[in-house]
Amino acid sequence: MMNNKNKISLFVIENNNNDTIETYVNEYASLMFLLKDKLFLDDFGACGGVGRCATCIVDIKGIKGDSNRRI
C-alpha cells in the first residue's frame, strides 16, 4: 500500500476544464503518460502523448514540494 509521502496531486487545466489527478512516485514513466492515461485526451500530440514530437503544450506552474521526484 502506498503512503501519503509517495502521493502526488496535480491540478490540471485543459481547454478550460479543471481536473485533479492523483498518482504515486514511480507509478508512471513520465508526465505525458500520466496525462494521457488519466485524462483520456483526444489528439494528444502527433505521437500520442509520449513526448517525442513536441506538438502538445504542457505548462507547469506552482510546483510545491520535491519537484525532483519521478512520477
C-alpha positions as CSV (number, residue, x, y, z in Angstrom):
1,M,0.0,0.0,0.0
2,M,1.3,3.5,-0.9
3,N,1.6,6.1,1.9
4,N,0.9,9.8,1.7
5,K,4.6,10.5,1.5
6,N,4.6,8.9,-2.0
7,K,1.4,10.6,-3.2
8,I,1.5,13.3,-5.8
9,S,-1.5,15.5,-6.6
10,L,-1.7,17.6,-9.8
11,F,-4.3,20.3,-10.6
12,V,-4.7,20.3,-14.4
13,I,-6.4,22.9,-16.6
14,E,-7.0,21.6,-20.2
15,N,-9.2,23.7,-22.5
16,N,-10.9,25.4,-19.6
17,N,-11.7,22.0,-17.9
18,N,-10.2,21.6,-14.4
19,D,-9.2,18.2,-13.0
20,T,-7.2,17.0,-10.0
21,I,-5.1,13.9,-10.7
22,E,-3.5,11.8,-8.0
23,T,-0.7,9.4,-8.6
24,Y,2.3,8.0,-6.7
25,V,6.0,8.2,-7.0
26,N,7.2,5.9,-9.8
27,E,3.7,5.0,-11.0
28,Y,4.3,6.5,-14.4
29,A,7.4,6.8,-16.5
30,S,6.6,10.4,-17.5
31,L,4.1,13.2,-17.0
32,M,2.9,12.7,-20.6
33,F,2.0,9.0,-19.9
34,L,0.1,10.1,-16.7
35,L,-1.9,12.8,-18.5
36,K,-2.8,10.5,-21.4
37,D,-3.8,7.7,-19.1
38,K,-5.8,9.8,-16.6
39,L,-7.4,12.4,-18.8
40,F,-8.2,10.5,-22.0
41,L,-7.3,13.5,-24.1
42,D,-8.3,13.4,-27.8
43,D,-5.5,14.3,-30.2
44,F,-2.8,14.4,-27.5
45,G,0.1,15.3,-29.8
46,A,1.1,13.7,-33.0
47,C,3.0,11.0,-31.1
48,G,0.0,10.1,-28.9
49,G,1.4,11.7,-25.8
50,V,4.7,10.0,-25.4
51,G,6.7,13.3,-25.6
52,R,8.6,12.7,-28.8
53,C,7.1,15.2,-31.2
54,A,6.6,18.4,-29.2
55,T,3.2,19.1,-30.8
56,C,1.3,19.3,-27.5
57,I,2.0,22.1,-24.9
58,V,2.3,21.4,-21.2
59,D,3.0,24.4,-19.0
60,I,4.0,23.6,-15.4
61,K,3.3,26.2,-12.8
62,G,3.2,26.4,-9.0
63,I,5.4,23.4,-8.1
64,K,5.2,22.6,-4.4
65,G,7.3,20.0,-2.6
66,D,10.1,17.9,-4.1
67,S,10.0,18.6,-7.8
68,N,12.9,16.1,-8.5
69,R,10.7,13.1,-7.8
70,R,9.7,10.8,-10.6
71,I,6.0,10.5,-11.3
